[in-house]
Amino acid sequence: MKVAYLGPIGSYSYEAARRFFGKEREKLIACETIDDVFETIEENRAEFGVVPVENSIEGSVSTTLDYLLKSQVYIVKEIVLKVEHYLCAREEKEQILTIASHPQAFSQCHDYLRKNFKQAKLIQVSSTSYAARMCAEGEVDAAICSSFAARQNNLKILAGPINHDNNYTRFFIISKNANFEKGEKNKTSIIFSTYDKPGSLYKILAIFNLYDLNLTKIESRLAKTNLGEYVFFVDIDGFVDEEDVSDALKVVQRKSTFFKLLGSYSVVCPDK
Amino acid sequence: MKVAYLGPIGSYSYEAARRFFGKEREKLIACETIDDVFETIEENRAEFGVVPVENSIEGSVSTTLDYLLKSQVYIVKEIVLKVEHYLCAREEKEQILTIASHPQAFSQCHDYLRKNFKQAKLIQVSSTSYAARMCAEGEVDAAICSSFAARQNNLKILAGPINHDNNYTRFFIISKNANFEKGEKNKTSIIFSTYDKPGSLYKILAIFNLYDLNLTKIESRLAKTNLGEYVFFVDIDGFVDEEDVSDALKVVQRKSTFFKLLGSYSVVCPDK
């Protein structure tokens, strides 16, 4: 079985894939972009994919959401990981003059950096795992990255976790097969459209209210096809085999201009 | 008057600042991160700030939204710019072996790259403006960036626009002073919280429905302070001086557990 993930090795998506699919590395396929992960699944080069869905370090929700909207893949699992950033280097150093990381990681470690490395030059790169590799190759004195990216690149952890926010990142495991498996905590994700007029979203939410369903997420996006038409991404507590969920979705489908079931899946939080 | 923006020179935020505040460069202050822009405003080192709020290339909505939630600054204007990516180089080249850009820009130019540069090595960097600078300094053969980043770095445009999606990016102009000015098209942004129980969001949306207000955006986020409590970011069509808007906001404030007016502002779309 092959699993495509948003690479490189040491990325948060890699860690999510490793945690869920085990440690045999040969079956993990690193992809350069979120698009590549989706295409690898669509073209049957892998059975599963791991993509970030709420992760300020690696990718925006929107890229993954846009692909879920247009492609024929389903969400089959959600993995929630804790984000912890560490200051890492090849060896203990007297002076750190250059530090590489993702801009968002710099933001999340702002207080620590201001207190301890006010004079250091911050080099912004596209991912924390890439920063770790740069550090390993001697291009910078230190990197801010995850502990697994540090391990992957044989870096020493000098300090950490150094981030101030208590952040979690969410990942979806995606597949072409809608084999939905129920677990302990379950969610169901849908996309629907309504016309752009006052009260149309309210009418749809009345349906969820009627069936006592709790929304754990709602996000509106302008549909790219028709200006003025909205697409709503909604996550519901519950699994599709529950009567309230399946009945509510039937009504929502009938009352919306567009409807797509993205998946029904269990949520795994290995860090909690 | 000083204006802080998410740099470097040539970034989309720079272009938004330049388009809105004019071309005198001395008053524009480049900031390294979105955090820095907010702090520059809070510490009175600039009167205005320009930050991306919906822009897959430069920053996630979430960083800006998180800051709006916790800081004492207001939205005073929204600027919408069209995103167009170009293939740029120092000179016309026979062979392009390395191309630098932001991962999201590579995604958006995926079809073009696959057709024309299947063999080229793609170097992922933290921003398209940084990619342009790398190209100018001879570190890569070409960069995918905006036309103004190309100009800024004396690069020739070889092809473009090469992106397939018709994307717009949104920027907020922020200020410590709540001097809300009405324009032709106006929006009002608020944040509110409800308890995590079925129907609580629905009850709040009933208020907007009652006053015939159109929501142009709704986004839920888990409040970082209390797990299980939600924060909703909502944009409404209309200005705070309109009776329906001000009356509805009064009721929403009374019926929510937390409420903050982020701003009431006009929307400017220079590209349309």
Interface residues (C-beta under 8 A of the other chain):
Chain A: E32 T33 I34 D35 S56 G59 S60 V61 S62 T63 H102 P103 Q104 F106 S107 H110 L122 Q124 V125 S126 S127 Y130 D165 N166 D196 K197 P198 G199 L201 Y202 L205 A206 F208 N209 D212 L213 N214 L215 T216 K217 I218 E219 S220 K224 F232
Chain B: E32 T33 I34 D35 S56 G59 S60 V61 S62 T63 H102 P103 Q104 F106 S107 H110 L122 Q124 V125 S126 S127 Y130 D165 N166 D196 K197 P198 G199 L201 Y202 L205 A206 F208 N209 D212 L213 N214 L215 T216 K217 I218 E219 S220 K224 F232
